[in-house]
Amino acid sequence: MSEFPSTARVVIIGGGAVGASCLYHLAKAGWRDCVLLEKNELTAGSTWHAAGNVPTFSTSWSVMNMQRYSTELYRGLGKAVDYPMNYHVTGSIRLAHSDARMQEFQRAKGMGKSQGMELEILGLDEIKARYPFLETHDLKGALYDPNDGDIDPAQLTQALAKGARDLGAQILRFTPATGVARENNEWIVKTEKGDIRCEYVVNAAGYYAQRVGEWFKPYGGRTLPMMVMSHQYMLTDEIPELEAWSAESGHKLPLLRDVDSSYYLRQEKHGLNLGPYERNCKAHWVNPEDPMPEDFSFQLYPDDLERLEWYVEDAMARVPLLGSAGVSKVINGPIPYAPDGMPLIGPMPGVPNAFEACVFTFGIAQGGGAGKVLAEWLTEGQTEWDMWSCDPRRYTDYTDPDYCVQKGMEVYGHEYGMHFPWHEWPAGRDKKLSPNHQKILELGGVMGAYNGWERANWFAKPGDDTSEETSKTWNRAGPWEARIREECEAVRDHCGVLDLPGFSRFWIQGTGADAWLRGFCTGAIPKIGRMNLIYVADRRGRILTELSCIRLDVDNFVLITAATAQWHDGELIKNSLPAEISLRETTTERDTLIVTGPKSRDILSMISDADLSRGWLTHQWANVAGEKAFLIRVSFAGELGWEIHAENDAMPEIYAAVLEAGAKPFGMYALNSLRIEKGYRAWKGDLSTDYSMLEGGLERFVKFDKPEAFTGIAALLSEKQQGSKKRFVTLRVDAGACDAPYMSTLWHNGEIVGETTSGAWGYRVNASLALGMLRSDLSAAGTEVEVEIYGERRRAIVQTDEPSWDPQNERLRA
Ligand SMILES: Cc1cc2nc3c(=O)[nH]c(=O)nc-3n(C[C@H](O)[C@H](O)[C@H](O)COP(=O)(O)OP(=O)(O)OC[C@H]3O[C@@H](n4cnc5c(N)ncnc54)[C@H](O)[C@@H]3O)c2cc1C
């Protein structure tokens, strides 16, 4: 037995599948001086009782990447670490009850193909051939995933642990972490057996992650956004018919997922395993009457089969064989849920050198990939794939316990739900309201949540169908379509106004701020009295963020960024800013209006004393409707226009005056269409760390010859010399009923040559447009490619490298 380690480079708290995978991947990356603490035996949390399904399916690009990586890792892991492994790659069949579901499958198939996986669409006969026990009469078809299967979660964890130990990492079982402290820029992780001093800490404590997270509050942390659901599966007795079929065919049945009914059914030896995600679901440990116990190692909740009745009956109708067997065992265990059902992997918000790899609902399927991602965060400070969908900083301060419970229950009850572009999930709403919220509702605003902030997506007229049900479509057409067109036309021909609460604002002031900013961003910074966009790259030259930079004085700036980027960009700035330069955030104190369109000058001149002759990209303080406001002459909609920034108290007056003067309210859907016509990129869609600044077509924001060295310059210089493999392009698409969603595959002569990053109908140019990344040799204007939109390949033409609308920016500068 080795001695208790008093120091380590990294301490991981939690020895489930995820913690073990983190340790293994750190050790593989050469960080061997790492320790994992497990309070009980490895797997004691959620891992030991997991069913062990390992799907690759996801409509999130990054999650699919992570799950695909897991399957690749697991195939070779037993051999790589010399540990026996029960991993059955059985393939899976995902059933569709509706055409919309088939479209979802087509999309996943396209994304899978781009990631090198051969997902297949099956007709009814093909389903029956692969799964003879199934009733297919009411189905539309299915998706077959050849990589899906199941693994023994305990063996997986032990194999990862063995691999890590063999490389020199240490695992201390029956050693709970009891707290943390910070001294001399080091962490001290406390245990009953002694303290461990370390550089980094990782919270991989599964459903205990929130408790562990509390220890970090004195060091800048927050309450970790999560809750716990009870999830069950039931195992049947052996079924002789199934045994005979397996003996004859020589394999197990593929894993079945009836996603519209919401359950999976898997062959387990010669019986079946049925696991529903029921609508009438149950949260646990979410109120004082039902506290989370100090220890729940290797324990389960009592069976609650009544809750599953509908699902059991539905599954028996689908696979009548199921009805022939009795239930032999029920497993009812805790699963942690973040409010969007995605895990937390990455930097712990607000806390130096602390990371999270926790709150996994599918930790067995994602554990392999999660370990890789976490290890990259630690060893390189950046990840191979853009992992924003799992980044802990995607949540900010609105995730109170009630919100977490409401969202967790909603996600669990719709675990297999489709995420339509027009659909807003109803739970946990109204967390942050604009000072104009009530007025916007009166005007017909149909709202959406953006980092908790409610914004109008579109404005309905009396009689428009605004029901949730109507919004469940991939199609462009719907009650919103005519309204979006009207809103875009108002912006084109007259003037529109959009209320945008939640812009993240950072005020930077102090001697040296100018020099700091030059080194912080890749490009040039504005002159006093002007604003421009600045970008920050990572070491590989990839796009970390985009900010509006407003220069008030020599060393006095305001940086404004997307609502969702609040904590991400806030930390980026804080971590780079020298102590003598001050940083003040006013995100919640102010609101913004976009007032834009050819008549916007006339409208503002009626209600403001601002000098409206000042040019594009200028700014000024002014009086608007009797209130103090800050005006920036810029428009994300691509027309003459101003942003009006003002204190919340002042905003209702200003909004009322702008409307009174004749501006028409417009919403986020119209803004999305308008910005795509201008080729303006959106953060974490078109702008992500999946692409470099040069691939992203942002050369004009990279100043290679400035004296200040900025992060990413070496990589960008090298890319400039060698040429970029991909190029940002705008495509004009012969679309059908749907515009191209994020990550639609681009084809040329039967080869995959890129992907879209966003798409929408452009009402000013009357065409479907997509922004995307295309192989460089095909990026010349006029090249014809195909975009695969929900399975249909549609002709698309590469556009010139200028905006589709107002290519010379004359309207903006008018
Ligand atoms: C019934 C059921 C079926 C499931 N089926 C599947 C499936 O088919 N596929 C799938 O992918 N997922 C499935 N899951 C989910 C899966 O179990 C979890 O996502 C996964 O196990 C999470 O792994 P983890 O390592 O993050 O957490 P855990 O396994 O919970 O590990 C966390 C560990 O941290 C330890 N710990 C906590 N506090 C401390 C401390 N202070 N000090 C030291 N150690 C501490 C705990 O003892 C625990 O061992 C299922 C879950 C349930 C309930």
The ligand as an SDF file (V2000), in Angstrom:
LIG
                    3D

 53 58  0  0  0  0  0  0  0  0999 V2000
  -31.5010    3.3770  -13.3020 C   0  0  0  0  0  0  0  0  0  0  0  0
  -30.4430    4.1120  -14.0640 C   0  0  0  0  0  0  0  0  0  0  0  0
  -30.0630    3.6780  -15.3170 C   0  0  0  0  0  0  0  0  0  0  0  0
  -29.0960    4.3530  -16.0250 C   0  0  0  0  0  0  0  0  0  0  0  0
  -28.7390    3.9170  -17.2630 N   0  0  0  0  0  0  0  0  0  0  0  0
  -27.7850    4.5630  -17.9840 C   0  0  0  0  0  0  0  0  0  0  0  0
  -27.4010    4.1010  -19.2530 C   0  0  0  0  0  0  0  0  0  0  0  0
  -27.9320    3.1250  -19.7480 O   0  0  0  0  0  0  0  0  0  0  0  0
  -26.4250    4.7810  -19.9280 N   0  0  0  0  0  0  0  0  0  0  0  0
  -25.8340    5.8920  -19.4070 C   0  0  0  0  0  0  0  0  0  0  0  0
  -24.9840    6.4730  -20.0570 O   0  0  0  0  0  0  0  0  0  0  0  0
  -26.1900    6.3520  -18.1840 N   0  0  0  0  0  0  0  0  0  0  0  0
  -27.1530    5.7230  -17.4730 C   0  0  0  0  0  0  0  0  0  0  0  0
  -27.5100    6.1810  -16.2250 N   0  0  0  0  0  0  0  0  0  0  0  0
  -26.8630    7.3940  -15.7320 C   0  0  0  0  0  0  0  0  0  0  0  0
  -25.4880    7.0500  -15.1630 C   0  0  0  0  0  0  0  0  0  0  0  0
  -25.6590    6.1600  -14.1280 O   0  0  0  0  0  0  0  0  0  0  0  0
  -24.7800    8.2920  -14.6700 C   0  0  0  0  0  0  0  0  0  0  0  0
  -24.8320    9.3160  -15.6130 O   0  0  0  0  0  0  0  0  0  0  0  0
  -23.3060    7.9960  -14.3910 C   0  0  0  0  0  0  0  0  0  0  0  0
  -23.1720    6.8820  -13.5920 O   0  0  0  0  0  0  0  0  0  0  0  0
  -22.6600    9.1910  -13.7560 C   0  0  0  0  0  0  0  0  0  0  0  0
  -21.3250    8.8690  -13.4530 O   0  0  0  0  0  0  0  0  0  0  0  0
  -20.4710    9.8400  -12.5370 P   0  0  0  0  0  0  0  0  0  0  0  0
  -19.1370    9.2860  -12.4500 O   0  0  0  0  0  0  0  0  0  0  0  0
  -20.6330   11.2250  -13.0370 O   0  0  0  0  0  0  0  0  0  0  0  0
  -21.2360    9.8470  -11.1310 O   0  0  0  0  0  0  0  0  0  0  0  0
  -21.3210    8.7150   -9.9960 P   0  0  0  0  0  0  0  0  0  0  0  0
  -21.2950    7.3640  -10.5540 O   0  0  0  0  0  0  0  0  0  0  0  0
  -22.4800    9.0800   -9.1600 O   0  0  0  0  0  0  0  0  0  0  0  0
  -19.9720    8.9040   -9.2260 O   0  0  0  0  0  0  0  0  0  0  0  0
  -19.7370    9.9610   -8.3200 C   0  0  0  0  0  0  0  0  0  0  0  0
  -18.8960    9.4070   -7.2110 C   0  0  0  0  0  0  0  0  0  0  0  0
  -18.5010   10.4650   -6.3650 O   0  0  0  0  0  0  0  0  0  0  0  0
  -18.3820    9.9250   -5.0760 C   0  0  0  0  0  0  0  0  0  0  0  0
  -18.3660   11.0470   -4.1360 N   0  0  0  0  0  0  0  0  0  0  0  0
  -19.3760   11.8990   -3.8400 C   0  0  0  0  0  0  0  0  0  0  0  0
  -18.9680   12.7750   -2.9190 N   0  0  0  0  0  0  0  0  0  0  0  0
  -17.6800   12.4850   -2.6390 C   0  0  0  0  0  0  0  0  0  0  0  0
  -16.7240   13.0430   -1.7630 C   0  0  0  0  0  0  0  0  0  0  0  0
  -17.0230   14.0700   -0.9690 N   0  0  0  0  0  0  0  0  0  0  0  0
  -15.4970   12.5030   -1.7250 N   0  0  0  0  0  0  0  0  0  0  0  0
  -15.1830   11.4440   -2.4920 C   0  0  0  0  0  0  0  0  0  0  0  0
  -16.0580   10.8680   -3.3210 N   0  0  0  0  0  0  0  0  0  0  0  0
  -17.3030   11.3900   -3.4070 C   0  0  0  0  0  0  0  0  0  0  0  0
  -19.5840    9.0160   -4.9610 C   0  0  0  0  0  0  0  0  0  0  0  0
  -19.4200    8.0610   -3.9550 O   0  0  0  0  0  0  0  0  0  0  0  0
  -19.6420    8.4150   -6.3440 C   0  0  0  0  0  0  0  0  0  0  0  0
  -19.0020    7.1770   -6.4160 O   0  0  0  0  0  0  0  0  0  0  0  0
  -28.4810    5.5200  -15.4780 C   0  0  0  0  0  0  0  0  0  0  0  0
  -28.8590    5.9470  -14.2150 C   0  0  0  0  0  0  0  0  0  0  0  0
  -29.8490    5.2680  -13.5160 C   0  0  0  0  0  0  0  0  0  0  0  0
  -30.2670    5.7660  -12.1840 C   0  0  0  0  0  0  0  0  0  0  0  0
  1  2  1  0
  2  3  1  0
  2 52  2  0
  3  4  2  0
  4  5  1  0
  4 50  1  0
  5  6  2  0
  6  7  1  0
  6 13  1  0
  7  8  2  0
  7  9  1  0
  9 10  1  0
 10 11  2  0
 10 12  1  0
 12 13  2  0
 13 14  1  0
 14 15  1  0
 14 50  1  0
 15 16  1  0
 16 17  1  0
 16 18  1  0
 18 19  1  0
 18 20  1  0
 20 21  1  0
 20 22  1  0
 22 23  1  0
 23 24  1  0
 24 25  2  0
 24 26  1  0
 24 27  1  0
 27 28  1  0
 28 29  2  0
 28 30  1  0
 28 31  1  0
 31 32  1  0
 32 33  1  0
 33 34  1  0
 33 48  1  0
 34 35  1  0
 35 36  1  0
 35 46  1  0
 36 37  1  0
 36 45  1  0
 37 38  2  0
 38 39  1  0
 39 40  1  0
 39 45  2  0
 40 41  1  0
 40 42  2  0
 42 43  1  0
 43 44  2  0
 44 45  1  0
 46 47  1  0
 46 48  1  0
 48 49  1  0
 50 51  2  0
 51 52  1  0
 52 53  1  0
M  END
$$$$
